[in-house]
Amino acid sequence: MTTTETPDMLRRILDYSSRADPYPLYAELRRTPVARQEDGSYVVSTYRELTDLLHDPHLSSDVRNLSRPMPQGQGDATPAFINMDPPEHDRLRRMAMRHFGPPHTPGLVTGVEPALTSAVGSLIDDFAGKEQIDIVDDFAYPFPVSVICHLLGVPREDEPRFRVWVNGLINSIDYDPKTDPKEKLEKGVQARKDLRQYLGGLLEQRHDRPGDDLLSRMANDDGPDGRMADDDIVSTANLLLIAGHETTVNLITNGMLTLLRHPDVLQRLRDEPGLVVPLVEELLRYEPPVHIIPWRAAYSDITVADTVIPKGSQIMLMLASGSRDQNRFHDPDRFDPDRRDNQHLGFGSGIHLCFGGPLARREAQIALGELVRRLDRPRLVADPPPYRRSPVLRGPIHLHVEQAAG
C-alpha cells in the first residue's frame, strides 16, 4: 500500500513563513505517518516509524544509493562518515572517536569544563551595563565556536573567514532546484571547496608540527585501524567544525527563548541549578536544533507503516515531528523539564547518533545555567524573533533580550 500526502503540507513546512512555529503543521503531517510526494520521495513524521528507520540497515546514508541524483555539488570531495554506510562508516567513526570521547579519551568533555565555564563567564561579563543584548551574536555563537576551535586546533582569529563558508554551506543544505536560484547551490559548492582547502592547509602544518589538538591527533595516530587518510581527516574536521557549533548555537538560543516564554521554569532553574540536566533533555525534544534529516536512501524495497517504499527512494526524516508525537509523549506540546522516559530524537538515533552530543549537552547546560543565574530580569524584545532561513537547522538568527540596567 502507498499513501500520498498533498505536497502542499511539506511545502508549507519548508516555507520560511512557517519557521517560527512549524509544530501545528507537523501534527497535521503525522496523520499520514509515511507520505509519498509527487517527486517520488517519502516523508516520515511519526516517532515509531522514525526510530525503526534510524535503526534499519536497509536505510542508506550514501547519496550513491539514491535512484534520483541530488544536486549536492560535492564533486569528487570525500564525504564525511555521516554520509557513509557500514563498514566504512563504522571504521572512520571509530577512528575519530578515539580522540573525541570514550573509551580512549573519556575525559575530553569533563576536561574542558573549566574552559567552558570561563568562556561563558567572560561573555556574560561583557553584558554589564547593556540594557539590550543579542543572545545569538553576543553569546550563543561565540561560545561554541571558541570551544570547537580550541579542540580542533583552528585559530580563533580565522573565525570570520570560516563563518562565511559555513553560512554558505548551511544555506545550501535544503537547496531545491525547482524553487531556489542556482546561485544558492553555487555558493554552497564554493564554500565547501574553500573550507576544505583551508582545513587541508592546517592539516599539513600538523603533520610537520603536531600539537595537542584533534587535528594533530588524527594526523599522527596509528591506531588499531591504521592511520586515517588525509582526505578523511579533512572531511571529519569539516564535519566537527560545522556541527560542533551550528547545532549548539541553536540549542542554546532555543533554550533561552523557551525559558523566557516559561518564566516559572526560568525561576525554578535559578532556584534549582541541578534542574538544568533534565531541562536540556526536554529542550532537545521540545525545541531541537535539528528538525529534519533531508534524505536517506532505501537500499531495497522496505515497508514502513504498511507503505512500500521502493529501492532507491529518497526518504525525509522529520525528527522534530517525531519528538512531538502524541502517541509516544504525553502532552507533547507542553514544555516539561520533569518529563520521564524522554527518549527524544534531538540527536537522532542508531549508528548516526550525534557524534558530539555529550559536548553539546554540557555546553548547553553550562550556558543556560549561567545565563539564568546572572541575567537581571531578562525579557524578550520581540516574540517570535527572526529565524534562520533553514528548516533543517532551525533556530533564531537573532534573539534580542532586555535586562535591567545597572
Secondary structure by P-SEA (a helix, b strand, c coil): ccccccaaaaaaaacccccccaaaaaaaaacccbbbccccbbbbccaaaaaaaaacccccccccccccccccccccccccccccccaaaaaaaaaaaccccccccccccccaaaaaaaaaaaaaaaacccccccccccccaaaaaaaaaaaacccccaaaaaaaaaaaaaaacccccccccaaaaaaaaaaaaaaaaaaaaaaaaaaacccccaaaaaaccccccccccaaaaaaaaaaaaaaacaaaaaaaaaaaaaaaacaaaaaaaaacccaaaaaaaaaaaaccccccccbbbbcccccccccccccbbbbbbaaaaaaacccccccccccccccccccccccccccccccaaaaaaaaaaaaaaaaaaccccccccccccccccccccccccbbbbbcccc
